[in-house]
C-alpha cells in the first residue's frame, strides 16, 4: 500500500491519499484514476463475491487509482476539492 502523488520524482511523496493498482481495489468508494484525473465510483455490489465485475479497465499499462472516499455517493464537489488539495489533476 503506497502513499504517493502520481507524477513527481520517484522519491517525492506528498499525498495523504492511498494509491493502488486498479486490480487491488477491495473496498467500495470513490477512486481517482491518477493518469487521467477521472473519477470512478465503486459500489459494494461491484465487489461482492460471486458477482461479475460491474467495471473493468483494460490497459497495456497498469492503471493507478487514488482512494478519495469510502462513500461511493460522496458529492462531486467534495471529491474534486479533496483531490485538488492533495495535488492530483482533476478531470471531473
URDA-V551111 format. One line per field, one symbol per residue. psi: psi as a letter, one per 20 degrees, with the letter a starting at -180 (. if undefined). burial: 1 if it has 24 or more other ideal C-beta (glycine too) atoms within 12 Angstrom, else 0. A space follows every 10 residues. Layout:
psi = ???
burial = ???
This chain:
psi = oqoqqhiaqh ipoiqiqpqr qgiipiqqap qpoghhjqpp porghiippi qqphpqppqh rqopqpohqi oijpqhgggg ggghhjkqpp l.
burial = 0001110000 0000101111 0100100111 1111001111 1100000000 0000100000 0011111110 0101000011 0110010101 01
